Amino acid sequence: ATRRVTGHTMAPSEAEIAVACADILTGLDHDTLEYVAGGLLDDEDGTVLSCDDLVEFVAPMLDETCGGDEALARAMATSLWERLVGDAGTAKDTPKDVTRKAPISLGGGEMSALEAKTVADEAAARAAYAAPKVVYANDGDGTTSAAAAKEAARAALRRALLHETAQIEAGELNADLHRASELAARMRIDGDATGSRLAAIELGPFQLPNPGGGADLLDDAVLTLTPGHRYGLIGRNGKGKSTLLKFLASRRVGGLDPSVSVHYVTQEVSLTETQENALPADVVLAADIEQVILLQEVAKMEAQDRADLDLEDETGGGGGKGGLKKENPLDAEARRKKLAAAHERLIAMDANGAPARASQILRNLGFNESLSNRKLKDLSGGWRVRVALAAALFAKPDLLLLDEPTNHLSIAAVLWLAKELSTSKTWQTRTVVVVSHDRHFLDDATTDSLHISGAARRLTQHRMCYSAWAAKRVEQQKSLEKRRSLREEKKKLLEGYAGHGFKYGGSSSQINMMQRKAGEAAKLDEEAAKEAAETADLAEDAELPLALSAGGDLRGNFIAQLENVSFAYPTTPDEVLFENVDLSLDSKSRVCLLGENGQGKTTLVKVLLGQLAPTKGIANVNRGARVALVNQHHADQLAFHKTPLAFLLDLYPGDGSLEHEQKLRSHLASVGVNAAQQGTPAGALSGGQRSRVALAAVSYSKPHLLVLDEPTNNLDLEAVAALADAVSSFEGGVVLVSHDQFFVQRVAKEVYVVGNRAVTKQVSFLAYRKEMEKTLE
């Protein structure tokens, strides 16, 4: 490869760019790396893009790899720029007046044409909000102070160290799980298992420590897991659901027999070097530890058989050359019996059919031939999670633990997974515990519910699916409120009667009676306090309503329009993602985009918003519209040391008046962030509360269009319902990409499936769901 010389500077060769991208942008798949590498040089003079331009181009593509941490993504992109230009700094000087992302973008992404309008109308925005300029904490505008830049760098370093620590801990846990799985498999093979696979698993009483310190998450918890039952683990975010799964997986909870095989699928996949360089099917096959051990032993014993035969041929039945002798006849006979038993066991396991079964599970989870032929290191994080899920299902453990398994699945794959868990004979004799924010999935896949109460620090079991439990919960909450109301009325009457009597005097018997009334009122207080302690978990499940402000009417009848649009990336012009698309968005639109990952849903959104130009056709954008982008990491944009009020004041400083501050307080209250929470550091708020603060920031800019990209992934069930209500009531347009069936069903009015080079409108979401279910029959 040769370097291109342009003027007085040399641009790196295509090979050098490709190597730099592969070295620094770890976690990106091959196609994305190729696309990035093709866009790093200036079209006019062939030099490397300026630092700011390169960062703005590359950082959004690292969103998933960096877990939504934009500071980390921008740092990786900056490292790539430094690698490409070297110490000489051959790229063009960074301009000081680079156009930045629009202020109403939250959660990452490039600036759209709609957002550019907001920048152009900055003067009008200042007048409307009395703010000199609105800049998100995760954005930059070239005017950040040195102190703020250093703090941002330190924060990014802290997050990187935390991520590295989490990866190390995950690797250690995976190693522990693998050793435990090997031990369980060995005990099964050798006949040393002490219990029946059909016996219930009795755990506890146990304490569940808080990983962040402080009081235990659970006190004296007791848990019975029965084979054939599938448990939905529910409760508010931050109360211990994922921690409990991790403790069960690591066997830190007493009562789990070593012969019980356990498989744990988490949201963060940690891979060994061997796994990174393996194909998906190989990783899936390796998950069945018992089969792997048996195949290794069979290979070893058959090799010994061949060696014996070779030795017998060489010696004619006598002593071998060099003093070699045949194996003792008794040992040889024992080995042959063991070999025969191993073969029988492998036949019973259908070991010959294992590769086909592994490939089928991967196909059911969305893997096509191209993805199946990539090494795991070349797959994105979402596809790696799917491989881990496929491996867990293939392994058929006695206890399967799934933490948000649907987060990276399409709706078709979610439906298949629910059907697999609920109808397969495999799971009728095994136990499943799953954490999920998708209530439809919980209803379809689980038989029981396990509820964690953070307020009561209690774990309770319920022989019903989530919807039945939720309905029962509502009735309990209504009954509790009715008892409270009646008690308060009775208390007021008693206190009034007693107070009246003491004030105006009376006979001795009357005074005694009044004292008894006062005592009865005091007993009601004691009863209320006792009931509050016993029913604390009822109150914590309640979710306040959420309201999102919209931008009002627009000139014109549309926000965005596509007319006969087709699109393919310049680096792969023959791979058309979609063609002949006609689509229009207005302030009443509720559009949901469905389809398998990688088929073009996000690309279609970018074309709609003017971020990408269509290959063919016309894309029109209303220049007067404001758009708000909200992705699955929107709640993570808040600095943990800042309060919600401080966060909004940074974004909308206004004129510094008390009146402006009160306006922000009122706006936070409208989205369910009360006065106490407004002054609480974000790190002490739940995920749902942080989500509300982030949505308050979006809402304050009064967008005309909300673009929601998997917004429910990090929310709990109650927060998902509140967000669905808010989006349904939003008086503007909505474009939604989501796998959450409840959320889609509540919000979407128009449903399109993106795939097979087309964008196809569906009759309704329910019709699409039924069609998908038919394909599973």
C-alpha positions in Angstrom: 0.0 0.0 0.0 1.3 3.5 -0.8 0.5 6.8 0.8 -1.3 9.4 -1.2 0.6 12.7 -1.3 -1.6 15.9 -1.3 0.2 19.3 -1.3 2.6 19.2 1.6 0.8 16.5 3.6 0.5 12.7 3.2 -2.8 10.9 3.8 -2.7 7.4 5.1 -3.3 4.6 2.7 -6.6 2.6 2.6 -4.9 -0.3 4.3 -3.5 1.9 7.0 -6.9 3.4 7.7 -8.5 -0.1 7.8 -5.9 -1.3 10.3 -6.3 1.8 12.5 -10.1 1.4 12.6 -9.8 -2.2 13.5 -7.3 -1.6 16.2 -9.1 1.4 17.9 -12.8 1.0 17.1 -13.1 -2.4 18.8 -16.6 -3.9 18.9 -17.8 -2.6 15.5 -18.8 -5.2 13.0 -17.0 -5.6 9.7 -19.6 -3.7 7.5 -19.6 -0.7 9.9 -15.8 -0.7 10.0 -15.7 -0.7 6.2 -18.2 2.2 6.1 -16.3 4.2 8.6 -12.9 3.7 6.9 -14.4 4.9 3.6 -15.5 8.2 5.1 -12.4 9.5 6.9 -10.8 11.4 4.1 -11.9 14.8 2.8 -13.6 14.4 -0.7 -11.9 17.6 -2.0 -8.2 17.2 -1.1 -7.9 13.6 0.2 -6.5 14.6 3.6 -7.8 13.2 6.9 -11.0 15.0 8.1 -10.5 17.6 10.8 -10.6 16.3 14.4 -14.1 17.7 15.0 -15.5 16.5 11.7 -14.1 13.0 12.2 -15.4 12.8 15.8 -18.9 13.9 14.7 -18.8 11.3 12.0 -17.4 8.3 14.0 -18.7 8.8 17.6 -22.4 8.1 16.9 -21.5 4.7 15.4 -19.8 3.8 18.7 -23.0 4.4 20.7 -23.8 0.7 21.3 -20.2 -0.3 21.7 -19.7 2.3 24.4 -23.0 1.5 26.1 -24.3 5.0 25.4 -21.3 6.8 26.9 -20.8 9.6 24.4 -17.7 10.9 26.2 -16.1 7.5 25.8 -17.2 7.3 22.1 -15.8 10.7 21.4 -12.5 9.8 23.1 -12.2 6.7 20.9 -12.9 8.7 17.8 -10.3 11.3 18.9 -7.7 8.5 19.4 -8.5 7.3 15.8 -7.8 10.9 14.5 -4.5 11.1 16.4 -3.5 7.7 15.0 -4.2 8.7 11.4 -2.5 12.1 11.4 0.4 11.2 13.7 2.4 13.7 15.7 2.8 16.0 12.7 -0.9 17.0 12.7 -1.2 16.8 8.9 -4.9 17.2 8.8 -6.5 20.5 8.2 -6.8 22.8 11.3 -10.1 22.4 13.1 -12.4 25.2 12.3 -13.6 27.1 15.4 -17.2 27.6 14.2 -18.2 24.0 13.4 -22.0 23.5 13.4 -22.8 21.2 16.4 -25.6 18.9 17.1 -29.0 20.5 17.8 -29.8 21.1 21.4 -32.9 18.9 21.4 -31.0 15.8 20.5 -30.7 13.4 23.4 -28.8 10.1 23.5 -26.4 10.6 20.5 -26.6 10.7 16.8 -25.6 13.0 14.0 -27.3 16.4 13.4 -30.4 16.1 11.1 -31.8 18.8 8.8 -34.7 19.2 11.2 -32.3 19.8 14.1 -30.2 22.2 12.0 -33.4 24.4 11.8 -33.2 24.7 15.5 -29.7 26.0 15.3 -30.7 28.4 12.6 -33.6 29.7 14.7 -31.4 30.2 17.8 -32.3 33.8 18.2 -36.0 32.9 18.4 -35.2 30.1 20.9 -33.4 32.6 23.1 -36.4 34.8 23.1 -38.8 31.9 23.9 -36.7 30.4 26.6 -34.6 33.4 27.8 -31.5 31.3 27.3 -28.4 32.4 25.4 -27.7 29.0 24.0 -28.9 25.5 24.9 -26.2 22.9 25.0 -26.6 19.4 26.3 -24.1 18.2 28.9 -23.1 15.4 26.5 -22.6 17.8 23.6 -19.7 20.2 22.9 -19.7 23.6 21.2 -16.1 24.5 21.1 -16.5 26.9 24.1 -16.2 24.5 27.0 -14.0 25.8 29.7 -10.7 24.1 30.4 -12.0 23.1 33.9 -15.1 21.6 32.4 -13.1 19.8 29.8 -10.8 18.3 32.5 -13.8 17.3 34.5 -15.4 15.6 31.5 -12.2 13.8 30.8 -12.0 12.6 34.4 -15.6 11.5 34.2 -14.9 9.6 31.0 -11.9 8.0 32.6 -13.9 7.0 35.6 -16.6 5.4 33.4 -13.9 3.6 31.4 -12.4 2.2 34.6 -15.8 1.2 35.9 -16.5 -0.5 32.6 -13.1 -2.3 32.7 -13.8 -3.4 36.3 -17.2 -4.7 35.3 -15.7 -6.6 32.4 -13.1 -8.2 34.7 -15.8 -9.2 37.2 -18.0 -10.6 34.4 -15.0 -12.6 33.2 -14.4 -14.0 36.6 -18.1 -14.9 37.0 -18.1 -16.6 33.6 -15.0 -18.6 34.6 -16.7 -19.6 37.9 -19.9 -20.6 36.0 -17.8 -22.7 33.5 -16.1 -24.5 36.3 -19.4 -25.2 38.1 -20.9 -26.4 34.8 -18.0 -28.8 34.3 -18.4 -30.1 37.8 -22.1 -30.6 37.4 -21.6 -32.4 34.1 -18.9 -34.6 35.5 -21.2 -35.6 38.4 -23.9 -36.5 35.9 -21.6 -38.6 33.8 -20.1 -40.4 36.7 -23.4 -41.0 38.4 -22.4 -38.9 41.4 -25.4 -36.6 41.3 -27.1 -36.6 44.7 -30.6 -35.4 43.8 -33.2 -35.8 41.1 -33.5 -33.2 38.3 -37.2 -33.1 39.1 -36.7 -32.1 42.7 -37.5 -28.6 43.8 -34.6 -26.3 44.6 -35.0 -24.9 48.2 -33.0 -21.8 48.9 -32.7 -19.7 52.0 -33.2 -18.0 54.3 -30.5 -15.7 52.9 -29.5 -12.0 52.8 -28.9 -10.3 49.5 -26.1 -7.7 49.9 -26.3 -4.4 48.2 -23.3 -4.2 45.7 -23.2 -0.5 46.1 -23.0 -0.7 49.9 -25.6 0.2 52.5 -28.5 -1.9 53.8 -29.1 -5.4 52.3 -31.5 -5.6 49.4 -33.3 -8.6 50.9 -33.7 -9.8 54.5 -34.2 -13.5 55.3 -35.4 -14.3 51.8 -36.7 -17.8 51.1 -37.1 -19.1 47.5 -38.5 -22.4 46.2 -37.8 -23.1 42.5 -39.8 -26.0 41.0 -38.9 -27.8 37.8 -41.4 -27.1 35.0 -42.1 -23.6 36.4 -40.9 -20.4 34.7 -40.6 -17.4 37.0 -40.8 -13.8 36.1 -38.6 -11.8 38.5 -40.3 -8.3 38.8 -39.8 -5.2 40.9 -38.7 -1.6 40.5 -35.3 -0.8 39.0 -32.4 -0.8 41.5 -34.1 -3.1 44.0 -32.0 -6.2 43.3 -33.4 -8.2 40.4 -30.1 -8.5 38.4 -28.2 -8.8 41.7 -30.3 -11.8 42.7 -29.8 -13.5 39.4 -26.0 -13.0 39.7 -25.9 -14.4 43.2 -27.9 -17.4 42.1 -25.6 -17.9 39.1 -22.4 -17.6 41.3 -24.0 -20.0 43.9 -23.5 -17.5 46.7 -27.0 -18.4 47.9 -26.9 -21.7 49.9 -28.9 -24.7 48.9 -27.9 -25.1 45.3 -26.6 -28.6 44.8 -23.3 -28.8 42.8 -24.9 -31.3 40.4 -27.5 -28.7 39.3 -26.3 -27.1 36.1 -26.9 -23.4 35.8 -26.7 -21.1 32.7 -26.8 -17.3 33.1 -27.3 -14.8 30.3 -26.7 -11.2 31.2 -27.0 -8.0 29.3 -23.2 -7.6 29.1 -21.4 -10.4 27.3 -17.8 -11.1 28.3 -15.9 -13.3 25.9 -12.7 -15.2 26.2 -10.1 -14.9 23.4 -11.1 -18.3 22.1 -14.8 -17.3 21.9 -13.9 -14.0 20.2 -12.3 -15.9 17.4 -15.0 -18.5 17.1 -18.1 -18.7 14.9 -21.5 -18.4 16.6 -22.4 -22.1 16.0 -19.1 -23.2 17.6 -19.8 -21.1 20.7 -23.3 -22.6 20.9 -22.0 -26.2 20.6 -19.4 -25.6 23.3 -22.1 -24.6 25.7 -23.3 -28.2 26.2 -20.5 -29.0 28.7 -21.6 -32.6 29.2 -21.6 -33.4 25.5 -18.2 -31.7 25.1 -16.7 -33.8 27.9 -18.2 -37.0 26.5 -16.9 -36.3 23.0 -13.4 -35.6 24.4 -13.4 -38.8 26.4 -14.7 -40.9 23.5 -12.0 -39.5 21.3 -9.4 -40.3 23.9 -10.6 -43.9 24.5 -10.9 -44.6 20.8 -7.4 -43.3 20.3 -6.3 -45.8 23.0 -8.1 -48.6 21.1 -6.3 -47.7 17.9 -3.0 -47.6 19.7 -3.7 -51.1 21.2 -4.5 -52.5 17.8 -1.4 -50.9 16.2 0.7 -52.3 19.0 -0.8 -55.8 18.6 -0.1 -55.7 14.8 3.5 -54.7 15.4 4.2 -57.3 18.1 2.1 -60.1 16.8 0.5 -60.3 20.3 3.9 -60.3 22.1 6.1 -57.7 23.7 6.3 -54.4 21.8 9.3 -52.7 20.3 11.3 -50.7 22.7 9.7 -52.5 25.6 6.1 -51.3 24.9 3.4 -53.5 26.3 -0.4 -53.7 25.7 -2.8 -52.3 28.2 -3.8 -54.6 31.1 -6.8 -56.7 29.9 -8.9 -55.8 32.9 -8.3 -52.0 32.3 -9.0 -52.4 28.6 -12.3 -54.1 29.3 -13.3 -51.4 31.8 -12.4 -48.8 29.2 -14.5 -50.5 26.5 -17.5 -50.6 28.8 -17.0 -47.0 29.6 -16.7 -46.2 25.9 -19.9 -48.1 25.1 -21.7 -46.2 27.9 -20.5 -42.9 26.6 -21.6 -43.8 23.1 -25.1 -44.7 24.4 -25.3 -41.4 26.3 -24.2 -39.4 23.2 -26.9 -41.3 21.1 -29.5 -40.4 23.7 -28.4 -36.8 23.5 -28.5 -36.9 19.7 -24.9 -35.6 19.5 -24.9 -36.1 15.7 -27.8 -33.7 15.3 -26.3 -31.1 17.6 -24.8 -28.9 14.8 -28.2 -28.7 13.1 -30.0 -27.9 16.3 -27.4 -25.1 17.1 -27.8 -23.6 13.6 -31.6 -23.7 13.9 -31.6 -21.9 17.3 -29.4 -19.2 15.7 -31.7 -18.9 12.7 -34.7 -18.5 15.1 -32.9 -15.7 16.8 -32.4 -13.8 13.6 -29.0 -15.1 12.3 -28.7 -15.2 8.5 -25.9 -17.0 6.6 -23.7 -13.9 6.6 -23.9 -13.3 10.3 -23.4 -17.0 11.1 -20.1 -16.9 9.2 -18.6 -14.0 11.2 -16.4 -14.5 14.2 -17.8 -13.1 17.4 -15.3 -10.3 17.5 -16.8 -9.0 14.3 -20.3 -8.9 15.7 -21.9 -6.0 17.5 -22.9 -6.3 21.2 -26.5 -7.1 20.4 -25.6 -10.0 18.2 -23.2 -11.3 20.8 -26.0 -11.3 23.3 -28.1 -13.4 20.9 -25.2 -15.9 20.6 -25.1 -16.2 24.4 -28.9 -16.7 24.5 -28.7 -19.4 21.8 -25.9 -21.1 23.8 -28.0 -21.1 27.0 -31.0 -22.6 25.2 -28.8 -25.2 23.5 -27.2 -26.2 26.8 -30.6 -27.1 28.4 -29.4 -26.4 32.0 -31.4 -27.4 35.1 -31.7 -23.7 36.0 -31.8 -21.1 33.3 -31.3 -17.4 34.4 -32.1 -14.7 31.8 -31.5 -11.0 32.5 -33.5 -8.9 29.9 -33.1 -11.5 27.1 -35.4 -9.6 24.8 -33.4 -6.3 24.8 -31.6 -7.1 21.5 -34.2 -9.2 19.8 -36.7 -8.3 17.1 -40.4 -8.9 17.9 -40.3 -12.1 15.7 -37.4 -13.4 17.8 -39.2 -12.4 21.0 -42.3 -14.4 20.0 -40.2 -17.4 19.1 -38.3 -17.3 22.5 -41.6 -17.1 24.4 -43.0 -20.1 22.5 -39.8 -22.0 23.0 -39.8 -21.5 26.8 -43.6 -22.2 27.2 -44.1 -25.1 24.8 -40.8 -27.0 24.4 -40.6 -30.3 26.3 -37.1 -29.3 27.4 -38.3 -26.6 29.8 -41.2 -28.7 31.2 -38.7 -30.4 33.4 -36.4 -27.5 34.0 -36.5 -24.2 35.8 -36.4 -20.7 34.3 -36.0 -17.3 36.0 -36.3 -14.3 33.8 -36.1 -10.5 34.2 -37.8 -8.6 31.5 -39.5 -5.2 31.0 -41.8 -6.7 28.2 -45.0 -7.6 30.0 -46.4 -9.5 26.9 -43.3 -11.7 26.9 -43.6 -12.3 30.7 -47.3 -13.3 30.2 -46.5 -15.6 27.3 -43.3 -17.2 28.7 -43.7 -17.5 32.5 -46.0 -19.3 34.9 -45.1 -17.7 38.2 -44.0 -14.3 39.5 -41.3 -13.4 42.0 -41.6 -9.9 43.4 -38.8 -8.0 45.0 -39.8 -5.1 47.2 -37.1 -2.5 47.9 -39.2 -0.8 50.6 -40.0 -4.0 52.5 -36.7 -5.7 51.5 -38.9 -8.8 50.9 -39.1 -11.5 48.2 -42.6 -13.0 47.6 -43.7 -15.8 45.3 -47.0 -15.7 43.3 -48.5 -18.6 41.3 -49.6 -16.3 38.4 -48.2 -14.5 35.4 -47.4 -10.8 35.5 -50.7 -9.4 34.2 -52.7 -11.4 36.8 -50.3 -10.2 39.5 -50.6 -6.6 38.4 -54.4 -6.8 38.4 -54.3 -8.2 41.9 -51.8 -5.5 42.9 -54.2 -2.8 41.7 -57.0 -4.2 43.8 -54.7 -4.4 46.8 -53.7 -0.7 46.3 -57.4 0.3 46.0 -58.3 -1.6 49.1 -55.3 -0.1 51.0 -56.4 3.4 50.0 -60.0 2.8 51.1 -58.8 1.5 54.5 -56.6 4.6 54.9 -59.5 6.9 54.0 -61.9 5.2 56.4 -59.3 5.2 59.2 -58.6 9.0 58.7 -62.3 9.8 58.9 -62.8 7.8 62.0 -59.7 9.3 63.6 -61.0 12.9 62.9 -64.3 12.1 64.5 -62.7 10.6 67.6 -60.2 13.5 68.0 -62.9 16.0 67.5 -65.2 14.5 70.1 -62.3 14.1 72.6 -61.1 17.6 72.0 -64.6 19.1 72.3 -65.2 17.4 75.6 -61.9 18.5 77.2 -62.5 22.0 76.1 -66.0 22.5 77.6 -65.6 20.2 80.6 -68.1 17.6 81.8 -68.8 14.9 84.3 -66.2 12.4 85.4 -67.8 9.6 83.3 -67.9 11.9 80.3 -64.2 12.8 80.7 -63.3 9.1 81.0 -65.2 8.3 77.9 -63.5 11.2 76.1 -60.1 9.8 77.2 -61.1 6.4 75.8 -61.9 8.1 72.5 -58.5 9.8 72.5 -56.9 6.4 73.2 -58.9 4.8 70.3 -57.5 7.5 68.0 -54.0 6.8 69.1 -54.6 3.1 68.4 -55.6 4.0 64.9 -52.3 5.7 64.4 -50.5 2.6 65.6 -52.6 0.5 63.2 -51.7 2.8 60.4 -48.0 2.7 61.1 -48.1 -1.1 61.3 -50.0 -1.4 58.0 -47.7 1.0 56.3 -44.7 -1.2 57.2 -46.5 -4.3 56.0 -47.7 -2.8 52.7 -44.7 -0.6 51.9 -44.2 -2.6 48.7 -47.7 -1.5 47.5 -46.8 2.1 47.5 -43.4 1.7 45.7 -45.0 0.1 42.7 -47.1 3.2 42.0 -45.9 5.4 39.1 -46.7 9.1 38.7 -48.0 10.3 35.3 -45.7 11.8 32.8 -46.5 14.7 30.4 -44.4 15.7 27.4 -44.7 19.2 25.9 -45.1 19.6 22.1 -44.2 22.4 19.7 -47.7 23.1 18.4 -48.9 23.6 14.8 -46.5 23.8 11.9 -46.7 25.6 8.6 -47.4 23.0 6.0 -49.1 19.6 6.3 -46.0 17.4 6.9 -42.9 17.1 9.0 -41.0 14.8 6.7 -41.9 13.0 3.4 -40.2 10.3 1.3 -41.2 9.9 -2.3 -40.0 6.7 -4.2 -36.9 6.7 -2.0 -34.1 4.1 -2.2 -31.0 3.8 -0.2 -27.6 2.0 -0.3 -24.4 3.0 1.5 -21.7 4.4 -0.9 -19.2 1.7 0.2 -21.7 -1.1 -0.8 -23.8 0.4 -3.6 -25.1 -3.0 -4.7 -26.5 -3.8 -1.2 -29.8 -1.8 -1.4 -31.4 -1.6 2.1 -34.8 -0.4 0.8 -36.2 0.9 -2.4 -39.4 2.6 -3.7 -40.4 3.9 -0.3 -43.3 6.3 0.1 -43.8 7.6 3.7 -45.1 10.8 5.2 -44.9 12.1 8.8 -47.1 14.8 10.3 -48.0 16.0 13.8 -50.6 13.2 14.2 -48.3 10.3 13.0 -47.6 7.4 15.3 -45.3 5.3 13.1 -43.5 2.1 14.3 -40.7 0.5 12.4 -40.3 -3.2 12.9 -37.9 -5.7 11.4 -34.7 -7.7 12.1 -31.6 -5.8 13.3 -29.4 -4.7 10.5 -32.2 -4.5 7.9 -32.2 -0.7 7.8 -34.6 0.7 10.5 -32.2 3.2 11.9 -31.0 4.1 8.4 -34.6 4.8 7.3 -35.0 7.1 10.3 -31.8 9.0 9.3 -33.1 9.4 5.7 -36.4 10.7 7.1 -34.6 13.3 9.2 -32.3 14.4 6.5 -29.2 12.9 8.1 -28.6 10.7 5.0 -29.4 11.6 1.4 -31.3 8.9 -0.5 -29.7 7.1 -3.3 -32.8 7.7 -5.4 -36.0 9.5 -4.9 -37.0 12.7 -3.0 -36.7 13.3 0.8 -38.5 16.5 2.0 -38.1 17.9 5.5 -40.2 20.7 7.0 -37.5 23.3 7.9 -39.7 24.7 10.7 -39.9 21.5 12.7 -38.0 20.6 15.8 -37.1 17.0 16.5 -36.1 15.2 19.7 -34.1 12.0 19.5 -34.5 9.7 22.4 -32.6 6.4 22.5 -32.2 3.5 25.0 -29.4 5.3 26.8 -31.2 8.6 27.3 -31.3 8.2 31.1 -27.5 7.7 31.2 -26.8 11.3 29.9 -27.3 12.7 33.4 -24.1 13.4 35.4 -24.5 11.4 38.6 -23.3 14.2 40.8 -25.8 16.8 39.5 -29.4 17.3 40.6 -32.2 17.3 38.1 -32.7 21.0 38.6 -29.0 21.7 38.1 -29.1 19.6 34.9 -31.9 21.6 33.4 -30.4 24.9 34.5 -27.2 23.9 32.7 -29.2 23.3 29.5 -31.6 26.2 29.9 -29.8 28.9 32.0 -32.3 31.6 31.1 -31.8 35.0 32.7 -30.8 33.6 36.1 -34.0 34.8 37.7 -36.0 33.0 40.4 -38.9 33.1 38.0 -37.0 31.1 35.4 -35.9 28.6 38.0 -39.5 28.2 39.2 -40.5 27.6 35.6 -38.0 24.7 35.4 -39.2 23.3 38.7 -42.8 23.4 37.5 -41.7 21.6 34.3 -39.9 18.9 36.3 -43.0 18.4 38.5 -45.1 18.0 35.3 -43.1 14.9 34.4 -43.4 13.4 37.9 -40.1 14.7 39.4 -41.2 16.0 42.8 -39.5 18.8 44.8 -37.4 16.4 46.9 -36.1 14.6 43.9 -35.3 17.8 42.1 -32.6 18.5 44.7 -31.3 14.9 44.8 -28.1 13.9 42.9 -29.0 11.8 39.8 -26.8 8.9 41.2 -29.3 8.5 44.0 -32.3 8.4 41.7 -33.8 5.2 40.1 -33.4 4.5 36.4 -37.0 5.4 35.9 -36.6 8.8 37.7 -33.5 9.6 35.7 -35.4 8.8 32.5 -38.1 11.3 33.6 -35.5 14.0 34.1 -34.0 13.3 30.6 -37.4 13.4 29.0 -38.1 16.7 30.8 -35.1 18.1 29.1 -36.4 16.9 25.7 -39.9 18.1 26.5 -38.8 21.6 27.5 -37.6 22.3 24.0 -41.2 21.6 22.7 -40.4 19.3 19.8 -42.8 18.7 16.9 -41.5 15.1 16.4 -40.3 12.5 18.9 -38.0 9.8 17.5 -37.8 6.9 20.0 -35.1 4.2 19.4 -35.7 1.4 21.9 -36.6 3.8 24.7 -37.9 1.1 27.1 -34.7 -1.1 27.3 -33.5 0.3 30.6 -36.9 1.0 32.2 -39.0 -1.2 34.5 -42.5 -2.3 33.8 -44.2 0.5 35.6 -42.0 3.2 34.0 -42.7 1.7 30.5 -46.4 2.0 31.1 -46.0 5.7 32.2 -43.9 6.4 29.1 -46.4 4.8 26.9 -49.2 7.0 28.3 -47.1 10.1 27.8 -46.1 9.3 24.2 -49.7 8.5 23.4 -50.8 11.9 24.8 -48.0 13.8 23.1 -49.4 16.4 20.7 -46.8 15.9 18.0 -45.5 13.2 15.6 -43.8 10.0 16.8 -41.5 7.6 15.1 -40.8 4.5 17.1 -38.3 1.7 16.9 -39.1 -0.9 19.6 -39.4 -4.6 20.3 -41.6 -4.0 23.4 -45.0 -5.4 22.3 -46.9 -3.6 25.0 -45.3 -0.2 24.2 -45.8 -0.7 20.4 -49.4 -1.8 20.8 -50.2 1.3 23.0 -48.4 3.9 20.9 -48.4 2.8 17.2 -51.1 3.7 14.7 -49.1 2.8 11.6 -46.7 -0.2 11.5 -44.1 -0.8 8.8 -41.7 -3.8 8.5 -38.3 -3.0 7.2 -36.6 -5.9 5.4 -35.9 -7.7 2.1 -35.2 -4.3 0.4 -38.7 -3.1 1.2 -40.6 -1.0 3.7 -44.0 -2.8 4.0 -47.0 -1.3 5.7 -49.0 -3.7 8.0 -52.7 -3.7 8.7 -51.9 -3.3 12.4 -49.5 -4.5 15.0 -51.9 -7.2 16.2 -52.2 -8.4 12.6 -48.4 -8.5 12.3 -48.1 -10.3 15.5 -50.6 -13.0 14.5 -48.8 -13.4 11.2 -45.5 -13.9 13.0 -47.1 -16.4 15.3 -48.4 -18.5 12.3 -44.8 -18.8 11.1 -43.9 -20.4 14.4 -46.6 -23.1 14.2 
